[in-house]
Each structure stands twice: as C-alpha cells, then as structure tokens.
Amino acid sequence: MNAVRDPIAFELFKNSIFSLADEMALTVLRTTYSGVLKDNMDYSTAICDAGGRLVAQGLTLPGHLGSMPTAMEAVMRHYGNDIRPGDVYILNDPFDGGMHLPDIFLFKPVYVQGERVAFAATICHHTDVGGRVAGSNAADSTETYQEGLRIPPLRYYVEGKRDEAIHSLIAKNVRVPVRVFGDIRAQLAACHTAEEGMADLVASYGMADVKHYLEEILNYSERFARIAIGELPDGVFDFEDWIDDDGVDFGKPIRLKVAFIKKGDRIRADWTGTSPQVKGAINNTLSFTKAVVYCALKSVLPGDIPANEGFFRCVEVVAPPGTIANVVLPGASAARGLTGFRMTDCAFGALAKMCPDKVFAASDGGNIGVSVGGYYADRTPFIYVDFGCGAWGGRPFADGLQGNASLFANLSSSTVEMTEVEHPLQMLAYEFITDSAGAGRFRGGAAYRRDYRFTAAEAVLQIRNDRRAFRPFGLYGGGPGGPSINVLNPGRNAEVMTSKVTRMIRQGDVFRYDSAGGGGWGDPLERETWRVLKDVRNGYVSPETARREYGVAIDPGSWTVDEAATDKLRHELRRKRRWAKVPFVERGPLPEGVRPQ
C-alpha cells in the first residue's frame, strides 16, 4: 500500500520513533554517573530528521526540548555542508545555540546504508564546567566569562575518532572530569541507541518510507496544533509578574510581562515590556524563553499533540534582545532556570484569562537550585548539585499537587540516602510545611523544607531561590502561597539569608531552605468543610488558619467540625467581603520597603 495513504503504518511508525526517543532517555538514566542526572534526571533526548528538525522528544524536560531546535540550527549553520558519518558535535555556548554553560548538547548524525537519515540529540546538565564557583551555577556571577568553559559548536568526534584536543581542553577546565566524561559517555550511549533503532526502522519500512514518515509527523503535528489553537478564543491576553531580585541588586524587583495574541490558528507570545537583562546570572536565552511558551501552550492544548517543530510552526515568540528574556553578551545565564520557571507562571497567568477552566494558580516558583562545592583534606574535590520543586497552584477542579515536580522541569528529587553516601552532607529534615499552601476552594500545594548539615571542613554554598517578596499568586479569589526562605543554622542564632546565596560554610553548619507554597484557586469560603478538616488532620493547615482563611471551626480534641460556629464564621467573613470585588489574581502583601521599580 502507498505509504502516503496508510494511516495504520504511519501510526505505528510515529509510536516507534517516539518510543526510540524514550529509549534514549532510559539509556542516559542507566549509564550516567552524576546525581543531577541519575537522581534529578536533568537531561533530555530527541531525534531530529536529516535536516536537523526536531521530530520526537524523550520523556524528560520540556525546558530542554523546546530549546533543542536552536542548538541544532547552530550545528547546521557551522557544519551543514560538511557533516560526515561518525561525527559527533558538542556545544554549550549560550550565545551560539546553547542555554547556559552546564547544559552540554551532543548531536550525532545517523547514517543508514550510507545515507543520513536523522540526528540523535542529547542534552545533559553537567555537575561542573569550571568557572569561579564549583557547580558553575552561581546566581551572582555578572558576566558569562565567570561562569565556566564556553564551548561553541565543535566537532568532538571526527568520523568516529575523538578529537583529543577538545577532550583535553574540557578535562583541564572542570573540577570533576571523571564524572563529566562519564556523563558524556552516557550521552554517546544514547546516540548509539538511536543509531541502532533507526537502522531497525529503515530495515522494516525502507529508506523512502522512513523519510516520508519523519516529514509527515511534522505536518501531522502542525495540522493537529492549528485545529486545537483555532478552538481557543481570539484576543489579547496579558499578564505581569515580578522576580524578587537578581542576587546582585538586592531588593530590586524584576518585571516579567507577556501578552498572548491569538488570531485564528496562530498565536504569538510577546515578552516586550519585560525587564532589561540584569547583572546577576538569571538571564534567559531566547531559546529558553521559547521553551517556556511551548510548554505553557502545550498544557492548555490536547495532550496528544506531539511537541516537535510541527507544533512550533504555529507559535511565534517575541522577546527583544538585551532583556532578561533574550540575553546578549556579556550577560550571565548560569541560574537562568529560575527565570524560566517564573516566566512559566507568568505565561500561565495570561493563559488563565484565555482558558480559565484549564489553568492553575502560581506554583512554588521552583526549581530551587542548591550546590555545595569544596575539597576534602587530600584535595579531592566534591560537588553536590540538587534541584528541587514541589508545589503546584490550586487547579480549577482540584487542589494543587505537592511533592511533585514543576511541569516545566519534570525533575525528580535526589534521595536522602544517596545524598548522604556520596557527599559530605547529612539530611536532617525533608518535610511539608504547615500553612504554606495558598487558601482557596482548591488550595495550593504545600511547600516543603530541607535541612542539611555539612560535615567536611569548608565549602562554598549556593542557593538559587525566589518567591520571597512576590509570593505565588492565587487566581479567582484564591490566596497567595507562603513565601520561601533560606536560613543558616536555624535555632537560637539563626541567620536569615538572601534568596540567592553564594557564601562559605564550615563543618557543622546547617542550612535550610523552605520552598514557597502554591497559590490557591477560587474562594476559600467555598471549600467543603470536610476537606478543610482533612487538611488540618494531615498537618497542612492549622486550626487557626482554618478559622481565619476558610471560616471553618474545628475542635482539635475530637477532630470534628463545629457546624454552627462554622456557619457563623463564614457569614461574618462573607459580610466583610460583600462589597469587595473578587480579584482575578491575589499576590499578597509585599514586605516593607519592597516595591516594583
């Protein structure tokens, strides 16, 4: 049967190519060295067609995969007329295809029967790529030259043979080369998995049909996306939010502004009005800003639209150069993950006006980045890198998730046991925080706390956090989530640290970070009393907050709701609110002295 008219064969091929991208991701998971990959799973895999267009993505990070086309374009721009079997291309330069320096891309052209049929693509967050601070992730770096080794698009393997000059250059500029090259080998193993899988597909379908189906997957995605976008309401839907500061100019808020302009079957996301790029290392590349938009839009469209360049054809992303959404030299970007997560919430704020029945309130603003780097007595280096996020905002139909990664990251949490075995750290607490969830008809997810005790002589601690001054917003009457906080040596001599930390710690120091809680959705007085009682019994909400925010009187002795007292409380609270218009967004009060600039 003609391949063009065989929908069953097309569906089988589509599922096969998507499964192959997932198999690549599992190969990385099973062969990698570092905790940030094997525990956090901060990596991604993909398959591009022979021209470098993203066709299928693995099951990991939206933030990476939306950025894959830009990295692939850089490789094609440099080497498009000189690509050979056995080549492998490497890059991490934020100003030439990359996003931030710890994220290293590897691309390998896949040849079958002497003809290039695809590219295998991988990206991994590496434990260290040099720079002024171990982990290469400091939020207070002020130019890219401080952040580590910049790798432009280079040919790392030449017709199957490794370029030893490039290999040696990387080895001499990273603190933990064994771990870095172990992770690079995991990326190469995933590329080999793709090669074998593509050879099998060509053997099953034939070269002509494989090329046709790769093209048709992109066209199918575009058709599907245009139909789905066409069903959304036309109009302009905008939103603004604020990052607390950049870790350099403390207390100076940073504006995020987006407008979604929807007309017919196309949509444009315009970040004009967003803050100029900042001194600190939280600036986004345009590719990462694109990933934010693709992720947010995919979340309000049917879930079975493939996230590839067919979908991307329907979406235009505008971000003026020199802004925090589109950094230019010499801007720093090592901690740009923070801005990506905050921009995702901002994008959802705009989409909540377009699709109020599909969008949840603000998340915890994650992920929180934690790095601890130093040397043991014998000068052997250690570097701990962890990324944590755990609270979604309340949804229009259910409470916010808690203990669950942001959908922009899809990261898992590093385990207590492996952290203590592999690093000079003891985990003293890993727990939810009472009264941290934004109140609402559907409350936000609860925040969580982690306490670490440091056991080596000394090290540099980095924490990249936010949502202290500008708490996670609630929607349609929901309250804001609780603020984040970082504390050194909690207790009698506690030192409250800034939200972006780079400082020395010494043996016995305990550092704590509390994430922010998710915002609430809907009027808290409409929440069923049995749900409030359940939250109180589980420790998510205190009896005092149940009375103040939800108007529910609970007897902690008998664990019952006093219905008469509750009716009276809710009547009084509604009377006080009678003349107050229910706001679309509720951000909560700012700390004294903090004002948007």
N, C-alpha and C positions, 0 to 999 in steps of 0.2 A: 504494500500500500504506500502511496506517496506520503513522505514524512510530513509535508505541509498540512495534510488533511487527516492526520492520525492523532486525535486528541489523547487517546489512551497511551500511545508511545510517548507523546510529549509529557504527559503527567508522570509517567514512570521515570523518564529522564530527569525531569525537574526535581523530583524527590531524591533521585540518586545523586545529583550534583549538590543539593543541599545537605544530604547525609555525608557526602565526602568532605564538605567544609567542616561539619561537626566532628568527623573522624580526625581531621587535622587538629582541632581543638583538644580532643582527648589525647592525642599523641603528645602535645605540649604538656598537658597535665601529668602524664605518666612518666615523662623523661626529664622534666626540668629540675633544677637544683634549689632555687631560692623560694623562701616562704611567700614573698609577694606574688609569686606565680602559682606555686602548688597549693597554697592556702587561700590567699586573696583571689587568685585567678584573674590577675590584672594583665590580661593578654587577649589577643583576638586572632582569628584566622579567616581567610577568604580565598575564593577562586575568581580570577578575572579572565576575560576572554583573551584571544591572541592579540587584540589591540589594547589591552590593559583596562577594559571597562569592568567594573565590579558586577559580578553576576550572582554569586552566592556567598553568604556570610555564615560563619560558625556561630555557636550558641553562647558567645560571651558578650563583650561590651559594645553597646550602641555608640558610646563616645569615641571608640577607636574606629569602628567600621564606617561610620559616616565620614571619617577623615581619610579613609583608605584611598579614594579616588585622587585626592590632591597629591599624596605621596607617589602613587602610580604615575600620575601625569609628570611629576618631576623626573622620574626614571626615564620615561619615554622622551621627554624633552632633551635629556642629556645623551641617551643611548639608543633612541628609537631606530636609527639606521645601522646600528652595529650591535645587535643582540645575537648571542650565539648559544648553541646547546651547551649545557654545563655551567653557564654563567649564574652567579648569584649577586644581587645588588643590595647594598646596605645604605641606610641613611637615618639621620635623626634631626637634621638642621631645621629649626622652626621656620627659617626664612627661605627654605628650599625644599618644601614638601613635608617636613615634619611638624610636630606639635609642641613637644618640649623634649629636652635632651634625654631624660631617662627612657623615653619610648623609642626603641630601635626597630625600624622596619627591615625586613628581609623579603626580597622578591626573587623568585626563580622562574624563568621561562620553562614551560613544559613542552617538550618535543616528542611527538609520536610518529614513527615511520619517517623521521627526518623533517617533519613539518611542525612548526609551532602552532599549538592548539589552545594554549592557555598560559596563565601565570599563577603560580602558587604564591600567596601573600600571607605574611605573618607580622605581627607587632607584639612586642613584649615590653613591659615596664621592668627595667633592669635595676638591680639593687643600688648600683653606683656607676656613674660615668665621669667621676672626677669632680673638679670644682672646689670651691672654698670650704664646703661643708660636706661631711660624709652623707651619702644618700642622694646628693645632688638635687635636693628638693626644697631648699630654704626659701621661705616666703620673703625674706628681707634682702635678697640679692637685688641689685639695682641695675644691672646690665647683663646681657646674655654671656659676656665673656667671663663672668664669675661663676657660671653655673656648671661648667664641665666641658667635655670634649664635643665639639660640633663636627658632625660627620655629614658632609654633602653627599649627594648620590654618587656612590663609588661602586666599582666592580670588585666585589670582595672575593669571588671565585671567577677565574678566567678559564672557560672551557673545562671545568671540573677541577682545576688546580687553585688552591688558596693563595691569595696574594699575601705573602709573608710580611711585606712592608706595612700594609694596612693592619694586619693581625698584631704585629709588634707595637704599632702606634697605639692601638686600643689597650693592649696589655700594660703599657708603661703609664697610662693615664687613668687607670681605675684602681681603686683600693683593694678590690676582691676579684682579681682576674679569673680565679678558678670558678667562682660562682657565675661571673658574667659569661665566660665562654661555655660553661655547662648549659646555661640558658640559651645561648646562641645555637648550640648543637641541638637543643630541643626544637628550636625554630627550623633548623635544617631538616630534622627528622620529620616534622610536619610537612615540609615541602616535598620530601621523598614520598610520604603517604599520598599526597596529591598526585605526584607523577604516576605512581602505581595505579591509583584509581582512574585517572584519565586514560591510561593505556587500556584498562579493562573496558571503559566506556566506548573507546574507539573500536576495540575488538567486537563489542556487542552490537553497536549501532552503525559503524562505518564512519570514516572521517567526514564525509559530506553532511550526514545527518547530525553529527555532534556539533559541527559549526552552525548548522541551521538552528538547532535547538538552543544553543547558547544565545544566539541572536533573538530567537523567539521568546526566551524567558524575559529579556529586557523589554521587548514590545508588549508582552502579556502584562508585566508589572505596570508599565505606563498606562495601558488601557484600563486596567483594574483601578489604578490610582485616580485617573481622571474621572471615572464614573463616581467613585466614592467622594472625591473633592467636590464634584458638581452637586452633590446632595447636601453639602453644607451651605448655610446661609451666606449670601453675598454681603459685603460691607467691610468696614474698617474696625478692627478690634485691637485696642492698645492697652498697655499696662506699664507701670513703672515700679521698680523696687530698688533697694539700696543695700550695698555691701557695707559692712561696718567701717572698714578701712583697709589699707593695703599692707599693714605691718611695718610701714616706714613712716608715713604721715599719720600718726595715731590720732584717732578720733575724727578723722576727716572722711565723711561718708562718700561713697562712690555710686553714681547713678547708673542704673540699668533701665533701658527704655526700649520697648519693642512695639511695633504695630504690624498686625497681620492684615494684609489687604487681599480679600478673597473676591474673585470675579470669575464666574463660570467654572471651568475645570482647572484653573490655575490659582496659585496662591503665592504671595510674596511676603517675606518676613523682613521688615526694615528696622535695623537697630540704630538708625540715625537719632541722635539725642542722648545716646549712651556716653558715659564719661570718656574724656581723652585718656589715653594709656597712662598708667600710673608708674611711680618709681619702683614699687615693690614687684615681686615676681608672680603676680596673679593675672598677667595679661594673656588674652586668648589669641591664638592664631585664627585666621578666618576659617580654616578647615574645621577647627573645634567648634566654632560658632555655628557652622553649617550642621555639624553633628547634633548640636542642641536642638536646632529647628527640626531636623529629620526625625529625631526621637520623639519630640513633643507631638508633632503631627501624626506620626505613626500610631501614637497612643489614643488618638480620637478617631482613627480610621479602622476599618475591618482588619483584624489581626492577621489574616492570611494574605495580605498584600506583601510580596517579597520586598525586603529592604535592599534594593540594589539601584543601579544607575537608571533603570527604567522609571522607578519611583521618583528619583531625584530630578528627572526631566520636568516634572510638574511643579517644582518648587524653586523659587528664586530667593536667594538670601543676600541682603544688602547690609554691609557694615563698613562705614567709612574708615579708610586707613588712618592709623595713628590713634585709634580709640582702643579701649580695653577689649573690644570685640574683634579687633583686627590689628594686632601689634606690628610695628615696624622697628627696624634696627635703631638703637641697640637695646630695645626693650627686653626685660627679663620675663620668663614664662614658666619657670620650673613648677610653680604652685598654681598653674592655671586651672587645675582641676576644680579648685574652689569656685572660680568664676563660672566654669561650665555648669556646675550644679546649681548655682544661684541663678544663672540665666535660664536654666530649665524651669525652675519655679516661676520666673518672670514670664516665660513663654506660656506656661500653663495658666497664669493669671489672665493673659489676654484670651487664651482659648476658652477659659471658663465663661467669658461673655458670649462667645460664639456657640459653645456646646455646654450649657450649664448642667446638663444631666450626665456628662461624661468625665468631668474634670474634678480632681480632688484639691483640697487646700494645700498650703505650702508644706513641704517636707522639712526635715531637720537641717537642710542646708548643707548636708554632707557632700563629699565624704570628709571625715576628719583624717588628716594625714599625720602620722607620728613616726619620727625617725630618731634612733639613738645610735650614735657612732663614736667609736674610740678605739683604744688599743689595750690589749692585755699586757701584763708585766713583761712578757717576752716580745713585745711589739707586734704581735699578731693582731690584725685588725678585726673588729666586729662591727656589723651594721645591722640594725633591726629596722625594718620598714613595715608599717601596717597602715591600712586604710579601713576606716570603719564608718558605717552609716546604718541607721536602724529604724527611722520613724517616718512613715508616710503621713500626709494630712488626711483628715476625715474625707470620706468619699460621699457622693450624693445618695448612696444606697447602703453604706456600711462604714464601720469605724476604719480609721487608718491602720495600716499594718504596722507592726512593731517587731523589732528584732529581724527586720527584713531589709535587704539592700535597696538603695535607690534604683529605680528602673533605668536611669541613665548610666549606671555603673554595673549592676548585676554582680557586684563583688561579694565574696563570702568573707567571713571574719576569720582571722588567724586564731588557731586554737590555743587555749591556755597551756596545755601540756607541751606542744611543740615550741611555743614561745619560751618556756622555762628551760627546756632541754637545749635549745640552740643558741640562747642569748643570755647575757648576764642580767636577767630580769626575773622578778617574781610577781605574779599576778595576785593581788590582794583582794580585788573586787571586780565583778563583772555582773551588773545587776540593773534592773529597771529603777526609775526614779519616780517616787510618788508625786503627784500633782504637776507633772511636767507636760502632760498632754493637753492640747487646746480643747476647751469645752465646746460642745456642740450637740445638736441632735445626733450627729455621728462624730464622736470625739476623735482627735488626732491620735496617732501612735505615741506611746510613752517613750521618753528619752532613756538613754542608758548611761551608766557610769563604768569607767575602768580605772582602777588604781594599780600602779606599777611600783615596785621597789627595785632600785638599781643596786647591783651587787659588785660591780667592778670598781676600779679606783676612780676614774672620772671619764666623762664623755660629753659630747655636745647633744643636747636635746632639741629637737624641732617639733613643734606642734602647729598645724595649719588648721584653723578653726574659724567659725563665723557665727552669725545669728546670736550675738550677744546684745547689741544695741537694737538691731532691727529683727525682732522676733518673727518666727514663721507665721505668716498671715492666715487668718481664718476667712472662710467665704460664707456669704449669705447668712450672717448672724452668728457664725461660729467664732470662738475666741482664738487669740494667738497662742501658739505653743510656747512652752517655757524656754528661757534663754540658755545658751551654752555657757560654760565656764571652765577655765583651766586653773588648777591650784597646785602649788608646790608645798609638800609636807602638810597636808590637811590636818587640822587639830589646833592645838593652842597657839603655835607660831606659824600658822598658815600664811602663805604668800599668794595672793590672787595675781595670776599672770595675765598678760595681754592675750588676745585671741590668736595672734600669730607670734610664735615663740622661737627664738634661737638663743640658747644660753647653756652654760656649763652646769652639769650636775655631778655630784660626788657620791661615793659609796654610802648607802643607807638612805639617800633621798627617795622620797615617794612623790610621784607626780600623778595627778588625777585630771582626767577630762570628763566633763559631763556634756553629752551632746544636747542639742536643742530638741524639744518635742514637736510633733506635728500639729499644724493648725486644725481647728475644728470646722465642721461644716453644718450649717443650719442652727436654728435657735436651740440653746441648751435646755430651755424650759419645755421643749417638745420631746425630749429624750424620755423613753419609758423608764419608770421608776425601778423596775427590776434590773435594767441594765446598769443604772447608777449603783444600786445595791451590789451587784456583782463586781463592779469596778472597785468599790470600797472594800469588799471582802478580799479581793485579789491584791490590794495594796496599790492600785494605780491612782486612786482618788481617795483623799482623806475625808472623814465625815464633815470637817469644816468646809472643805471645798464643795462637797455635795450640797450643803445648805446654801453657800454663797453663790455658786455658779449655776447649779441645777435646780435649786429650790426644793431639795429632797431632804427630809428629816429622817435620819437613820439612828436607831438605837444600837450602839456597838455591843451592848451586853447581850441582846437577844438576836442581833443581826436581822432586824426587821425594819420595814418602812412604816413610820407613823403617818398613815394616810391623811388623817385630819390636819396634822401640823404641816404636812406637805402641801395640801390644798391651800392652806392659809399663806404659806411662804410663797408659793407660785402666784397666788392672787396679788400679793403685795409687790412682788418683782415685776409682774406684768403691768400693774398700775403705774409703777415708776417709769416703765419703758413706753407707756402708752403713746406719748407724744414724740417719741424718738423714732426716726425712720431707721429701719433695719439696714445697716450698711452692706454694700457688696463685699467689701474687704475690711477686715479688722486686724490692725497691726499691733495694737497695744501701745502703751506709753513708752517714749524714749527715755533713756537715763538722763539725769540732769546734766545740762551742758552739751548734749549731743543734738545737733540739728543738721538736716541736709544742707549741703553747700549750694 
